[in-house]
Amino acid sequence: MDIWVKATLNWGALCVSMGCERVSLPGALANVYPIEKSGTFYNIVHVQDPNSFSIPSAEGTFAARKLPFGIVLPRRSGYEQLEELLRARGYSLVKVWNLMWHEKGLGEINPKVAVEEIPGSRLSEWLAISNLSARREMIEASLTDGSTRLLLATLEGKAVGEGLIYLNDRVASIHLMETVPDFRRRHVATTLVTKMLERLMNEQLDLIWLRTRKGGVGEKVYSRIGFRSFTEILTYTRTPAFEDEGWISR
């Protein structure tokens, strides 16, 4: 199984559900969203085959739309020459993340933390945890076909954590994990992800994946829950103000 290809297909499908236009490029998929920013879920190119990927083709796609963009690739054998070409053309590495896949196991839960799947009618409550109100339209769009699930964690009668699951073509991904700062170190994130995994056990899935900041706290949390590192995720861009915060699994 090519985890990178399956993950990027899933990632791209979520982008499309949020309102992006999908563009097929040689060796890659582009997701185009009509705003003048580039980030995790808009105006991004996922390289799947470095041998057939064309940098000029990607540049032309976004130049025609007058939009900035980022190029995402794994730090894996076979991609080194592409990295050199990108740097030679003035691209800079802006973020390094870790793509992790779930191998086996569950985490230790806090029995006082309740986790529920919530309907779109409670989206405002979910958005308030990580201040994602500016992305309301995109998330609302993703809820229309039932592939996106919103999960909310509560403790002591308060909403303290959130996460999003996206399922497509036998692949599930976890996104937008957040815990209210005052409730961290109380196993909220561990409980939330564990409950997510329990919900996914009844699905016939080939892959469950997420991405998190390389070397961050989230990486350690997910490792304890049974996630394993597959590759670093590299993002190259010529746009200094690459918009990405708030869209990660921490």
C-alpha positions in Angstrom: 0.0 0.0 0.0 1.3 3.4 -0.9 0.4 5.4 2.2 1.5 8.7 0.7 -0.7 8.4 -2.3 -3.7 7.1 -0.3 -3.3 9.9 2.2 -3.0 12.7 -0.4 -6.0 11.4 -2.3 -7.9 11.5 0.9 -6.5 14.9 1.8 -7.5 16.2 -1.6 -11.0 14.7 -1.4 -11.6 16.6 1.8 -10.4 19.8 0.1 -12.9 19.2 -2.7 -15.7 18.6 -0.2 -14.8 22.0 1.3 -15.3 23.7 -2.0 -11.9 23.5 -3.8 -11.6 22.8 -7.4 -9.5 19.7 -8.1 -7.0 19.9 -10.9 -5.1 16.9 -12.2 -1.4 17.7 -13.0 1.3 15.4 -14.2 2.3 13.3 -11.2 0.2 15.4 -8.8 -3.1 16.7 -7.7 -3.9 20.4 -7.1 -6.6 21.8 -5.0 -7.6 25.4 -6.0 -9.7 27.6 -3.8 -10.5 31.2 -4.9 -8.7 33.1 -2.2 -5.3 34.8 -2.3 -3.8 32.5 0.3 -2.1 29.1 0.3 -2.5 26.6 3.1 -3.4 23.1 4.2 -6.8 22.9 2.6 -6.6 25.5 -0.3 -4.2 26.3 -3.2 -1.9 23.3 -2.7 -0.2 20.8 -4.9 0.3 17.2 -3.6 3.1 15.5 -5.5 2.5 11.8 -5.9 5.0 10.9 -8.5 8.2 13.1 -8.6 9.4 11.5 -11.9 6.4 12.9 -13.9 5.6 16.0 -11.8 6.0 19.2 -13.8 6.8 22.4 -11.8 6.0 24.7 -14.7 2.6 23.0 -15.1 1.8 23.6 -11.5 3.0 27.2 -11.8 0.9 27.8 -14.9 -2.2 26.4 -13.2 -2.1 28.9 -10.4 -0.7 31.8 -12.5 -3.7 31.6 -14.7 -5.9 32.1 -11.6 -3.5 34.7 -10.1 -3.3 32.7 -6.9 -0.4 31.8 -4.6 0.2 28.1 -3.9 2.4 25.6 -2.0 3.9 22.3 -3.2 3.7 19.4 -0.8 5.9 16.3 -1.0 7.2 13.6 1.4 10.8 13.4 2.5 11.4 10.0 0.8 13.8 8.4 -1.6 13.2 9.6 -5.2 12.1 13.1 -4.2 15.5 14.6 -3.7 16.0 15.9 -7.2 12.6 17.6 -7.1 13.6 19.4 -3.9 16.7 20.6 -5.6 14.7 21.9 -8.5 12.3 23.7 -6.3 15.0 25.4 -4.4 16.7 26.4 -7.6 13.5 28.1 -8.8 13.3 30.1 -5.6 11.0 28.0 -3.4 11.5 27.9 0.3 10.6 25.2 2.8 8.1 26.7 5.2 6.9 23.9 7.5 7.8 20.4 8.3 5.1 18.0 9.5 4.9 14.3 10.3 2.5 12.0 8.5 1.5 9.2 10.9 -0.6 6.2 10.3 -2.4 4.0 12.9 -0.9 0.6 13.2 -2.6 -0.8 16.3 -3.6 0.0 19.9 -5.6 2.6 21.7 -4.8 5.2 24.3 -5.5 5.6 28.0 -8.8 7.6 28.4 -10.0 9.9 31.0 -13.4 8.5 32.0 -14.6 12.0 33.0 -14.2 13.2 29.4 -17.3 12.6 27.2 -16.9 12.5 23.5 -19.8 12.8 21.1 -20.4 13.2 17.4 -22.3 16.4 16.9 -24.5 17.6 14.0 -23.8 20.6 11.8 -26.4 22.6 13.9 -23.8 22.7 16.6 -20.9 23.9 14.4 -20.6 27.2 16.2 -19.8 25.4 19.4 -17.2 23.3 17.7 -15.6 26.3 15.9 -15.3 28.3 19.1 -12.8 26.0 20.6 -10.0 26.8 18.1 -11.4 30.1 16.8 -11.9 28.7 13.3 -15.0 30.8 12.5 -13.3 32.3 9.5 -13.4 28.8 7.9 -17.1 28.2 8.7 -18.1 28.1 5.0 -15.5 25.5 4.1 -16.4 23.2 7.1 -20.1 23.6 6.5 -19.6 22.5 2.9 -17.7 19.4 3.9 -20.6 18.2 6.1 -23.1 17.9 3.3 -22.4 14.3 2.1 -21.8 12.6 5.5 -18.1 11.9 4.9 -17.1 14.5 7.5 -17.7 13.9 11.2 -17.3 16.5 13.9 -16.4 15.2 17.4 -16.6 17.3 20.6 -15.1 16.5 24.0 -16.7 17.8 27.2 -15.4 17.9 30.7 -17.0 19.4 33.8 -19.8 20.6 31.6 -17.6 22.5 29.3 -16.5 22.0 25.7 -12.8 21.3 26.0 -11.7 19.5 22.8 -12.5 18.9 19.2 -11.5 16.9 16.1 -12.7 16.1 12.6 -12.8 12.7 10.9 -13.0 12.5 7.1 -13.7 9.2 5.4 -13.3 8.5 1.7 -12.6 5.4 -0.4 -11.6 3.2 2.6 -9.3 5.8 4.1 -10.0 7.9 7.2 -8.0 10.9 8.4 -8.1 13.0 11.6 -7.8 16.7 11.4 -8.2 19.9 13.5 -7.5 18.4 16.8 -7.6 21.0 19.6 -7.8 21.1 23.3 -8.7 24.2 25.4 -5.4 25.3 27.0 -6.8 25.2 30.6 -7.7 21.6 30.1 -4.5 20.2 28.7 -2.6 17.4 30.4 -5.8 15.9 31.4 -5.9 13.2 28.7 -8.5 15.2 26.7 -6.7 14.7 23.3 -5.9 11.1 24.1 -9.5 10.3 25.0 -10.8 12.1 21.9 -8.5 10.3 19.5 -9.1 7.0 21.2 -12.9 7.4 20.9 -12.4 8.4 17.3 -10.5 5.2 16.6 -13.2 3.1 18.4 -15.8 4.6 16.1 -13.7 3.7 13.0 -13.2 0.1 14.0 -16.6 -0.8 12.5 -15.5 0.7 9.1 -13.6 -1.5 6.6 -10.6 0.8 6.2 -7.2 0.4 4.5 -5.7 3.4 6.3 -6.2 5.8 9.2 -3.7 8.7 9.1 -3.1 12.2 10.4 -0.4 14.8 10.3 1.2 16.7 13.2 4.0 19.1 13.9 7.3 17.3 13.5 8.8 16.9 17.0 5.8 18.5 18.7 3.7 17.4 21.7 1.1 15.9 19.4 3.6 13.5 17.9 4.3 11.9 21.3 0.6 11.7 22.1 -0.3 9.9 18.9 2.7 7.5 19.3 1.2 6.4 22.6 -2.1 5.7 20.9 -0.6 3.4 18.2 0.3 5.8 15.4 3.6 5.3 13.6 5.6 7.8 11.6 5.5 7.2 7.9 7.3 10.3 6.5 8.0 14.0 7.0 5.8 16.2 5.0 7.6 19.1 3.3 5.8 22.2 2.0 7.7 24.5 -0.5 6.3 27.8 -1.6 7.4 31.2 -2.9 4.7 32.9 -0.8 6.2 34.0 2.5 2.8 34.4 4.3 1.8 30.7 4.0 -1.4 30.3 5.9 -1.4 27.1 7.9 -2.0 27.7 11.6 -5.2 26.3 13.0 -5.4 23.5 10.5 -3.2 20.9 12.0 -3.5 17.9 14.3 -1.4 19.1 17.2 
